[in-house]
């Protein structure tokens, strides 16, 4: 037993080292979007603690030296302050190399994400004591990281807001404005109020514009004065600095293929293919094909073996038998169309390329190959572009009716038919658009909504409950369970659904029932409008780009396009009403 336990431990350690995920992955038998999102949040919070501690220690060391110098020197002139700025390098607050992962561009973005998810207790403690205020706050570290990317980034203009707590009354405001002028900043707005904190006279909010490097130096300079109880960078109005990176064009999905290696046939003894060397090698070969895929390439053709076709045939026949009675009308209609076009046949597996062309003709969705289970943020981001990332490997023949991970049978029979339905395709894209720039907590909630809808959703149809979730329609055991009286059915409400704990090792005890796809979309839109993201996005199908609606000019352009569409619709209605 000890030998078995040691072998399992070694495999778990190998899983951590082997992981393709920027968060390093983790070995477990539990696999789902929601668990991935929770794990990602856990790891980034751990990284955040390390980053903040080291950055603050370095910043405090530098400030001690600076304070000792200022004790014996007069107040520096403008030229001297600029020289101090040149001498104090922003490199002091870079993320340590041992925190960074093998994906440099994407990891820097996720490091920003870690700092964005700062807990409120840390913010309170940094505001309450001067000792904590002497170091960099989380927002300042984010800004420092952005400034340290290049000289151009350091000199880029930054809109910012700072809060200064004045000990000696509003008269100290003049010193702040003079310091802003010294560091070549422009004051855009000043607002003051009497402070509620003991020992503080006034709190002053100052919105200003200056280079990132000068902004950091301004904050450090103000902290050296005994007239101020605290200085905090409140916010940056620069989306690229504060918010998580996300793809703006479909081609950037080439950077969104990070996997969670939690349940692979060569890592877990409970996997059906663990003892099958041929199957494990087959999986690796197909995964490498997916990793090599780039935007614009044709989807590689996979020659499936007789064993794989046999597995497909078994599942296909079962699903086809259960579909007329238990699947929703939209699924049945698309399934029939796929059969008519000879894409769904029992003697061969459909190729992703032909399925992608079918979806494009019907709803504009396309496919791209994935090597396995993607991280939640990557997978949801692809939906925003009407792109579904699908695996190409087949589950093990010893377990044809159940797979602990996504495989092409689950995705072809479960997801593809409904992606050919316009209403459901729109719902899937809206989940993806909502994920762009969302916080870690919101990604977890969106993943939970996805779990209870796209994967295990039920809907009403003529007074009866039907299945539309891919996890149900490709696993007949849970399908029959979900439609029985052995589980609880609740009406779909995104706010409550998003925080509902779930079970993924056994059948679900709770399923959510939508009145219709249109009703689900309407409720989802209203729920998404309450999210914390400070901007809206839209997908432009002509350019395949996601546009951030953060300026009046962009909104006016969009309004003109909508007015043109409304004009066409009005003309069409008028023509249809004309008598013959």
C-alpha positions as CSV (number, residue, x, y, z in Angstrom):
1,X,0.0,0.0,0.0
2,X,2.9,2.3,0.8
3,X,4.4,1.7,-2.6
4,X,1.1,2.5,-4.3
5,X,0.7,5.7,-2.3
6,X,4.2,6.8,-3.1
7,X,3.7,6.1,-6.8
8,X,0.5,8.2,-6.7
9,X,2.3,11.0,-5.0
10,X,5.0,11.0,-7.6
11,X,2.4,11.2,-10.4
12,X,0.8,14.1,-8.7
13,X,4.1,16.0,-8.5
14,X,4.7,15.1,-12.1
15,X,1.2,16.6,-12.9
16,X,2.1,19.9,-11.4
17,X,5.4,20.1,-13.3
18,X,3.8,18.9,-16.5
19,X,0.8,21.2,-16.5
20,X,0.3,23.5,-19.5
21,X,-1.7,25.9,-17.4
22,X,-0.1,29.2,-16.4
23,X,-1.4,28.5,-12.9
24,X,0.5,25.1,-12.9
25,X,-2.6,23.0,-12.8
26,X,-3.3,20.4,-10.1
27,X,-4.0,16.7,-10.0
28,X,-7.5,15.6,-9.1
29,X,-10.4,13.5,-10.3
30,X,-12.7,16.5,-10.2
31,X,-12.9,18.3,-13.5
32,X,-15.1,21.2,-14.5
33,X,-15.1,24.8,-15.5
34,X,-16.2,25.8,-12.0
35,X,-13.5,23.9,-10.2
36,X,-11.0,25.4,-12.6
37,X,-12.2,28.9,-11.9
38,X,-12.0,28.3,-8.2
39,X,-8.5,26.8,-8.5
40,X,-7.3,29.7,-10.6
41,X,-8.6,32.2,-8.0
42,X,-6.9,30.3,-5.2
43,X,-3.5,30.2,-7.0
44,X,-3.6,33.9,-8.0
45,X,-4.4,34.9,-4.5
46,X,-1.4,32.9,-3.2
47,X,0.8,34.5,-5.8
48,X,-0.6,37.9,-4.9
49,X,0.5,37.6,-1.2
50,X,4.0,36.7,-2.3
51,X,4.2,39.5,-4.8
52,X,2.9,42.2,-2.5
53,X,5.1,41.2,0.4
54,X,8.3,41.2,-1.6
55,X,7.4,44.4,-3.5
56,X,6.5,46.2,-0.3
57,X,9.7,45.1,1.5
58,X,11.8,46.4,-1.4
59,X,9.8,49.6,-1.6
60,X,10.3,50.2,2.2
61,X,14.0,49.6,2.0
62,X,14.3,52.2,-0.8
63,X,12.1,54.7,1.2
64,X,14.3,54.3,4.3
65,X,17.3,55.4,2.3
66,X,15.4,58.3,0.8
67,X,14.1,59.5,4.1
68,X,17.6,59.5,5.6
69,X,18.8,61.7,2.8
70,X,15.9,64.1,3.1
71,X,16.7,64.7,6.8
72,X,20.0,66.4,6.0
73,X,18.9,68.1,2.7
74,X,16.7,71.0,1.9
75,X,13.5,70.7,0.0
76,X,14.7,69.8,-3.5
77,X,14.2,72.0,-6.5
78,X,12.2,70.8,-9.6
79,X,15.4,69.8,-11.3
80,X,16.6,67.8,-8.3
81,X,13.3,66.0,-8.0
82,X,13.5,65.0,-11.7
83,X,16.9,63.7,-11.0
84,X,15.6,61.6,-8.0
85,X,13.0,60.2,-10.4
86,X,15.8,59.1,-12.7
87,X,17.8,57.5,-9.9
88,X,14.9,55.5,-8.3
89,X,14.2,52.7,-10.7
90,X,10.8,51.2,-11.1
91,X,12.5,47.9,-11.5
92,X,12.4,47.6,-7.7
93,X,8.8,46.6,-7.8
94,X,8.9,44.1,-10.7
95,X,7.4,40.7,-10.2
96,X,10.1,38.2,-9.0
97,X,11.2,35.8,-11.6
98,X,10.3,32.8,-9.6
99,X,6.7,33.9,-9.6
100,X,6.5,34.3,-13.4
101,X,5.6,31.3,-15.5
102,X,6.6,29.9,-18.8
103,X,4.1,32.0,-20.8
104,X,5.6,35.6,-20.4
105,X,3.0,37.7,-22.1
106,X,0.0,35.9,-20.6
107,X,1.6,35.5,-17.2
108,X,2.1,39.2,-16.8
109,X,-1.5,39.7,-17.4
110,X,-2.5,37.1,-14.9
111,X,-0.2,38.7,-12.4
112,X,-2.2,41.9,-12.8
113,X,-5.3,39.8,-12.3
114,X,-3.9,38.5,-9.0
115,X,-3.5,42.0,-7.7
116,X,-6.9,43.0,-8.9
117,X,-8.5,40.4,-6.6
118,X,-7.2,42.0,-3.4
119,X,-9.2,41.3,-0.3
120,X,-10.8,44.2,1.5
121,X,-9.0,43.5,4.8
122,X,-5.7,44.3,3.2
123,X,-7.0,47.6,1.9
124,X,-8.3,48.5,5.3
125,X,-5.1,47.7,7.0
126,X,-3.0,49.7,4.5
127,X,-5.2,52.7,5.1
128,X,-5.2,52.5,8.9
129,X,-1.5,52.5,9.6
130,X,1.3,54.8,8.4
131,X,3.6,51.9,8.5
132,X,1.6,50.0,5.8
133,X,1.1,53.3,3.9
134,X,4.9,53.6,3.7
135,X,5.0,50.7,1.2
136,X,3.3,50.4,-2.2
137,X,-0.4,49.6,-2.3
138,X,-1.8,47.0,-4.6
139,X,-2.9,49.6,-7.2
140,X,0.6,51.1,-7.2
141,X,2.2,47.7,-7.8
142,X,-0.2,47.3,-10.8
143,X,0.9,50.7,-12.1
144,X,4.6,50.0,-11.4
145,X,4.4,46.7,-13.3
146,X,2.9,48.5,-16.3
147,X,5.5,51.3,-16.1
148,X,8.4,48.8,-16.0
149,X,7.5,47.1,-19.3
150,X,9.5,49.7,-21.3
151,X,10.7,53.3,-21.3
152,X,7.7,54.1,-23.5
153,X,5.3,52.5,-21.0
154,X,6.9,54.4,-18.1
155,X,6.5,57.7,-20.0
156,X,2.9,57.0,-21.1
157,X,0.3,59.5,-19.8
158,X,-1.9,58.1,-17.1
159,X,-5.3,59.3,-15.8
160,X,-5.4,58.6,-12.1
161,X,-7.0,59.6,-8.8
162,X,-5.3,59.8,-5.4
163,X,-6.7,60.3,-1.9
164,X,-4.6,62.3,0.5
165,X,-5.4,62.5,4.2
166,X,-4.4,65.9,5.6
167,X,-3.4,66.2,9.3
168,X,-2.9,70.0,9.4
169,X,-6.0,71.3,7.6
170,X,-6.8,72.3,4.0
171,X,-3.9,74.7,3.9
172,X,-1.7,71.6,3.2
173,X,-3.4,71.3,-0.2
174,X,-1.1,73.9,-1.7
175,X,1.9,71.6,-1.1
176,X,0.1,68.8,-3.0
177,X,-0.7,71.0,-6.0
178,X,2.9,72.3,-6.0
179,X,4.2,68.7,-6.0
180,X,1.9,67.8,-8.9
181,X,3.3,70.7,-10.8
182,X,6.9,69.7,-10.0
183,X,6.3,66.3,-11.5
184,X,4.8,67.8,-14.6
185,X,1.2,66.7,-13.9
186,X,-2.1,68.3,-14.7
187,X,-4.8,68.6,-12.1
188,X,-8.3,67.8,-13.5
189,X,-10.5,67.7,-10.4
190,X,-10.1,68.5,-6.7
191,X,-12.6,67.5,-4.1
192,X,-12.3,67.7,-0.3
193,X,-14.4,66.6,2.7
194,X,-13.9,66.5,6.5
195,X,-12.4,63.2,7.5
196,X,-14.2,60.8,9.7
197,X,-10.9,59.3,10.9
198,X,-9.4,60.5,14.2
199,X,-6.3,62.6,13.8
200,X,-7.1,63.5,10.2
201,X,-8.5,66.9,9.3
202,X,-9.6,66.5,5.7
203,X,-9.6,63.9,3.0
204,X,-8.8,65.3,-0.5
205,X,-9.6,63.5,-3.8
206,X,-7.4,64.7,-6.7
207,X,-7.9,63.5,-10.2
208,X,-4.8,64.2,-12.3
209,X,-2.9,63.3,-15.5
210,X,0.8,62.6,-15.6
211,X,3.3,60.0,-16.7
212,X,3.2,56.7,-14.9
213,X,6.8,57.1,-13.7
214,X,6.1,60.6,-12.3
215,X,2.9,59.4,-10.7
216,X,4.8,56.8,-8.7
217,X,7.4,59.4,-7.7
218,X,4.7,61.9,-6.7
219,X,3.2,59.3,-4.3
220,X,6.5,58.5,-2.8
221,X,7.4,62.1,-2.4
222,X,4.1,62.9,-0.6
223,X,4.5,60.0,1.8
224,X,7.7,61.6,3.1
225,X,5.9,64.6,4.5
226,X,4.6,64.6,8.0
227,X,1.6,66.7,7.0
228,X,-0.2,63.7,5.5
229,X,-1.7,60.8,7.3
230,X,-1.9,58.6,4.2
231,X,-1.7,58.7,0.5
232,X,-3.5,56.1,-1.7
233,X,-3.8,55.6,-5.4
234,X,-7.6,55.1,-5.7
235,X,-8.0,54.0,-9.3
236,X,-6.6,54.2,-12.8
237,X,-8.8,55.0,-15.7
238,X,-6.7,53.0,-18.0
239,X,-8.3,49.6,-18.9
240,X,-5.1,48.1,-20.1
241,X,-3.4,48.6,-16.8
242,X,-6.0,47.6,-14.3
243,X,-8.2,45.0,-16.0
244,X,-7.2,41.5,-17.0
245,X,-6.0,41.0,-20.5
246,X,-8.4,39.5,-22.9
247,X,-8.3,38.8,-26.6
248,X,-9.6,41.6,-28.9
249,X,-9.4,39.6,-32.2
250,X,-10.1,36.0,-33.0
251,X,-6.4,35.5,-34.0
252,X,-5.5,36.2,-30.3
253,X,-7.2,33.0,-29.3
254,X,-3.9,31.4,-30.3
255,X,-2.8,32.6,-26.8
256,X,-5.8,31.2,-25.1
257,X,-5.0,27.5,-25.1
258,X,-3.8,27.0,-21.5
259,X,-4.9,23.6,-20.0
260,X,-5.8,22.4,-16.6
261,X,-4.1,19.0,-16.3
262,X,-6.1,17.4,-13.6
263,X,-7.3,14.1,-14.9
264,X,-5.1,12.7,-17.7
265,X,-4.7,9.0,-18.6
266,X,-0.9,9.1,-17.8
267,X,-1.4,10.8,-14.4
268,X,-4.3,9.2,-12.6
269,X,-4.7,5.5,-11.9
270,X,-8.5,5.8,-12.0
271,X,-8.6,7.0,-15.6
272,X,-9.9,4.2,-17.9
273,X,-6.9,4.6,-20.2
274,X,-4.2,4.6,-17.4
275,X,-2.9,1.2,-18.2
276,X,-3.3,1.5,-22.0
277,X,0.0,2.8,-23.4
278,X,-1.4,2.9,-27.0
279,X,-4.3,5.1,-25.8
280,X,-2.0,7.4,-23.9
281,X,0.3,7.9,-26.8
282,X,-2.7,8.5,-29.1
283,X,-3.9,11.3,-26.8
284,X,-0.5,12.9,-26.8
285,X,-0.3,12.9,-30.6
286,X,-3.7,14.5,-31.0
287,X,-2.9,17.1,-28.3
288,X,0.2,18.1,-30.1
289,X,-1.8,18.7,-33.3
290,X,-4.1,21.0,-31.3
291,X,-1.2,23.0,-29.8
292,X,0.3,23.5,-33.3
293,X,-2.9,24.9,-34.7
294,X,-3.0,28.7,-35.5
295,X,-5.8,31.0,-36.4
296,X,-6.7,30.7,-40.1
297,X,-5.4,27.2,-40.5
298,X,-7.8,24.5,-41.7
299,X,-8.6,22.1,-38.9
300,X,-6.4,19.1,-39.1
301,X,-8.0,15.9,-40.3
302,X,-7.9,13.0,-37.8
303,X,-7.9,9.4,-39.1
304,X,-9.9,7.7,-36.4
305,X,-9.2,4.0,-35.6
306,X,-11.7,1.2,-35.8
307,X,-11.8,1.1,-32.0
308,X,-12.6,4.8,-31.8
309,X,-15.4,4.5,-34.5
310,X,-16.8,1.6,-32.5
311,X,-17.0,3.8,-29.4
312,X,-18.7,6.6,-31.4
313,X,-21.2,4.1,-32.8
314,X,-22.3,2.9,-29.4
315,X,-22.9,6.4,-28.0
316,X,-24.4,7.7,-31.2
317,X,-27.1,4.9,-31.3
318,X,-28.0,5.5,-27.6
319,X,-28.3,9.3,-28.1
320,X,-30.4,8.9,-31.2
321,X,-32.7,6.5,-29.4
322,X,-33.3,8.9,-26.5
323,X,-33.4,12.2,-28.4
324,X,-37.0,12.1,-29.6
325,X,-38.4,11.8,-26.1
326,X,-36.0,13.7,-23.9
327,X,-34.2,16.4,-25.9
328,X,-35.6,19.9,-26.6
329,X,-37.1,20.8,-30.0
330,X,-34.1,22.9,-31.0
331,X,-31.7,20.0,-30.4
332,X,-33.9,17.6,-32.3
333,X,-34.2,19.9,-35.3
334,X,-30.4,20.4,-35.6
335,X,-29.7,16.7,-35.0
336,X,-32.0,15.9,-37.9
337,X,-30.3,18.5,-40.2
338,X,-26.9,17.0,-39.3
339,X,-28.2,13.6,-40.3
340,X,-29.6,14.9,-43.6
341,X,-26.3,16.4,-44.5
342,X,-24.5,13.1,-43.7
343,X,-22.4,14.7,-41.0
344,X,-24.0,12.5,-38.3
345,X,-23.7,8.9,-39.4
346,X,-22.9,6.0,-37.2
347,X,-20.1,4.4,-39.2
348,X,-17.6,7.4,-38.9
349,X,-16.8,10.3,-36.6
350,X,-17.5,13.7,-38.0
351,X,-14.4,15.8,-38.7
352,X,-14.2,19.2,-36.9
353,X,-13.7,21.0,-40.2
354,X,-17.0,19.8,-41.7
355,X,-18.8,20.5,-38.5
356,X,-17.3,24.0,-38.3
357,X,-18.5,24.7,-41.9
358,X,-22.0,23.5,-41.0
359,X,-22.1,25.8,-37.9
360,X,-20.8,28.7,-39.9
361,X,-23.6,28.3,-42.4
362,X,-26.3,28.2,-39.7
363,X,-25.2,30.5,-36.9
364,X,-21.8,31.9,-37.7
365,X,-20.1,29.7,-35.0
366,X,-16.8,28.0,-35.9
367,X,-14.6,25.5,-34.2
368,X,-10.9,25.3,-33.4
369,X,-9.1,22.3,-31.9
370,X,-8.2,22.2,-28.2
371,X,-5.7,19.8,-26.6
372,X,-7.9,19.2,-23.5
373,X,-9.8,21.0,-20.8
374,X,-9.1,24.7,-21.1
375,X,-8.9,27.2,-18.2
376,X,-12.2,28.9,-17.6
377,X,-11.1,32.3,-18.8
378,X,-9.7,31.0,-22.0
379,X,-12.7,28.8,-22.9
380,X,-15.3,31.4,-22.2
381,X,-13.3,34.1,-24.1
382,X,-13.5,32.0,-27.3
383,X,-17.3,32.0,-27.1
384,X,-17.3,35.8,-27.4
385,X,-16.0,35.4,-31.0
386,X,-18.5,32.6,-31.8
387,X,-15.7,30.1,-31.6
388,X,-16.0,26.8,-29.7
389,X,-12.8,25.1,-28.8
390,X,-13.3,21.4,-29.2
391,X,-11.2,18.4,-28.5
392,X,-10.5,15.8,-31.2
393,X,-9.6,12.7,-29.1
394,X,-12.1,10.0,-28.2
395,X,-12.8,8.6,-24.8
396,X,-11.5,5.1,-23.9
397,X,-13.4,2.2,-25.3
398,X,-13.7,0.6,-21.8
399,X,-15.9,3.5,-20.7
400,X,-18.0,4.5,-23.8
401,X,-20.9,6.1,-21.9
402,X,-19.0,8.2,-19.4
403,X,-15.9,10.3,-19.7
404,X,-14.3,12.3,-16.8
405,X,-13.1,14.9,-19.2
406,X,-14.3,16.5,-22.5
407,X,-13.8,14.4,-25.6
408,X,-15.0,14.9,-29.2
409,X,-18.0,12.6,-28.7
410,X,-19.3,14.8,-25.8
411,X,-18.8,17.9,-27.9
412,X,-20.1,16.6,-31.2
413,X,-23.3,15.0,-29.8
414,X,-23.7,17.4,-26.8
415,X,-22.7,20.9,-27.9
416,X,-22.7,21.0,-31.7
417,X,-26.4,20.6,-32.4
418,X,-27.5,23.5,-30.2
419,X,-24.7,25.7,-31.5
420,X,-26.5,25.4,-34.8
421,X,-29.6,27.0,-33.2
422,X,-29.6,30.8,-33.6
423,X,-31.1,31.5,-30.1
424,X,-28.8,29.2,-28.3
425,X,-25.8,30.4,-30.2
426,X,-26.6,33.9,-29.2
427,X,-26.8,32.9,-25.5
428,X,-23.5,31.1,-25.7
429,X,-21.8,34.2,-27.2
430,X,-23.3,36.5,-24.6
431,X,-21.7,34.3,-21.8
432,X,-18.4,34.7,-23.6
433,X,-18.7,38.5,-24.0
434,X,-19.6,38.8,-20.3
435,X,-16.4,37.0,-19.3
436,X,-14.0,39.5,-21.1
437,X,-12.3,41.6,-18.5
438,X,-14.4,40.0,-15.7
439,X,-12.8,39.6,-12.2
440,X,-11.8,36.2,-10.9
441,X,-14.9,36.0,-8.7
442,X,-17.1,36.8,-11.7
443,X,-15.4,34.2,-13.9
444,X,-16.3,31.6,-11.2
445,X,-19.9,32.8,-11.3
446,X,-20.1,32.8,-15.1
447,X,-18.6,29.3,-15.1
448,X,-21.3,28.1,-12.6
449,X,-24.0,29.6,-14.8
450,X,-22.4,27.8,-17.8
451,X,-22.4,24.6,-15.9
452,X,-26.1,24.7,-15.0
453,X,-27.2,25.8,-18.4
454,X,-25.0,24.8,-21.4
455,X,-23.7,21.7,-19.7
456,X,-26.7,20.5,-17.5
457,X,-29.6,22.8,-18.4
458,X,-33.2,21.9,-18.7
459,X,-36.0,23.8,-20.3
460,X,-39.8,23.7,-20.5
461,X,-41.6,22.6,-23.7
462,X,-45.4,22.3,-23.9
463,X,-45.5,21.7,-20.1
464,X,-42.8,19.1,-20.1
465,X,-39.2,19.3,-19.0
466,X,-36.7,18.6,-21.7
467,X,-32.9,18.6,-21.8
468,X,-30.6,21.0,-23.6
469,X,-27.4,20.6,-21.6
470,X,-24.5,18.9,-23.4
471,X,-23.5,16.9,-20.4
472,X,-27.0,15.4,-20.3
473,X,-27.4,14.8,-24.0
474,X,-24.1,12.9,-24.2
475,X,-24.5,10.8,-21.0
476,X,-27.7,8.9,-20.9
477,X,-27.5,7.9,-17.3
478,X,-27.6,11.4,-16.0
479,X,-30.1,12.4,-18.6
480,X,-32.6,9.9,-17.2
481,X,-31.8,11.0,-13.7
482,X,-32.2,14.7,-14.5
483,X,-35.7,14.0,-15.9
484,X,-36.8,11.8,-13.0
485,X,-38.2,12.7,-9.5
486,X,-34.9,11.8,-7.8
487,X,-33.6,15.3,-8.2
488,X,-34.8,18.9,-7.5
489,X,-35.8,21.3,-10.3
490,X,-35.5,25.0,-9.7
491,X,-36.4,27.9,-12.0
492,X,-33.4,29.4,-13.7
493,X,-32.4,32.7,-12.1
494,X,-28.8,33.7,-12.8
495,X,-28.2,35.5,-9.5
496,X,-29.0,32.3,-7.5
497,X,-27.7,29.9,-10.0
498,X,-24.3,31.6,-10.1
499,X,-23.6,30.8,-6.4
500,X,-25.1,27.3,-6.2
501,X,-22.7,24.6,-5.1
502,X,-22.7,21.6,-7.4
503,X,-21.7,18.0,-7.5
504,X,-19.6,16.7,-10.4
505,X,-18.5,13.3,-9.1
506,X,-22.0,11.9,-9.0
507,X,-25.3,13.0,-10.6
508,X,-26.5,16.5,-9.8
509,X,-29.0,16.8,-6.9
510,X,-30.3,20.1,-8.4
511,X,-31.0,21.2,-12.0
512,X,-32.2,24.6,-13.2
513,X,-35.2,24.8,-15.7
514,X,-35.5,27.7,-18.1
515,X,-38.9,28.8,-19.4
516,X,-37.2,29.1,-22.8
517,X,-33.9,30.2,-24.4
518,X,-35.3,33.7,-24.9
519,X,-36.3,33.9,-21.2
520,X,-32.9,32.7,-20.1
521,X,-31.1,35.2,-22.3
522,X,-33.3,38.1,-21.0
523,X,-32.6,37.1,-17.3
524,X,-28.9,36.6,-18.1
525,X,-28.6,40.1,-19.7
526,X,-30.1,41.8,-16.7
527,X,-27.8,39.9,-14.3
528,X,-24.7,40.7,-16.3
529,X,-25.5,44.4,-16.2
530,X,-24.8,44.3,-12.4
531,X,-21.2,43.0,-12.9
532,X,-18.3,45.2,-11.8
533,X,-16.7,45.6,-15.2
534,X,-16.4,49.3,-15.9
535,X,-17.0,49.1,-19.6
536,X,-19.2,47.3,-22.2
537,X,-18.0,45.3,-25.2
538,X,-19.5,44.2,-28.5
539,X,-18.4,41.8,-31.1
540,X,-18.0,43.2,-34.7
541,X,-18.7,40.2,-37.0
542,X,-17.2,42.0,-40.0
543,X,-13.8,42.5,-38.4
544,X,-14.0,39.6,-36.0
545,X,-12.9,42.0,-33.3
546,X,-14.3,42.8,-29.8
547,X,-14.8,46.5,-29.4
548,X,-14.6,48.2,-26.0
549,X,-17.4,50.8,-25.8
550,X,-15.6,53.3,-23.7
551,X,-15.8,56.6,-25.6
552,X,-18.5,58.9,-27.1
553,X,-17.1,58.5,-30.6
554,X,-17.4,54.7,-30.5
555,X,-21.0,54.9,-29.2
556,X,-21.9,57.5,-31.9
557,X,-20.5,55.2,-34.6
558,X,-22.5,52.2,-33.2
559,X,-25.6,54.3,-33.0
560,X,-25.3,55.3,-36.6
561,X,-25.0,51.6,-37.6
562,X,-28.1,50.8,-35.5
563,X,-30.0,53.6,-37.1
564,X,-29.2,52.2,-40.5
565,X,-30.4,48.8,-39.5
566,X,-33.6,50.2,-38.1
567,X,-34.2,52.1,-41.3
568,X,-33.8,48.9,-43.3
569,X,-36.2,47.1,-41.0
570,X,-38.8,49.9,-41.2
571,X,-38.6,49.9,-45.0
572,X,-39.1,46.1,-45.1
573,X,-42.2,46.4,-42.9
574,X,-43.6,49.2,-45.0
575,X,-43.1,47.1,-48.2
576,X,-44.7,44.0,-46.7
577,X,-47.8,46.1,-45.7
578,X,-48.3,47.4,-49.2
579,X,-51.3,45.9,-51.0
580,X,-50.7,43.7,-54.0
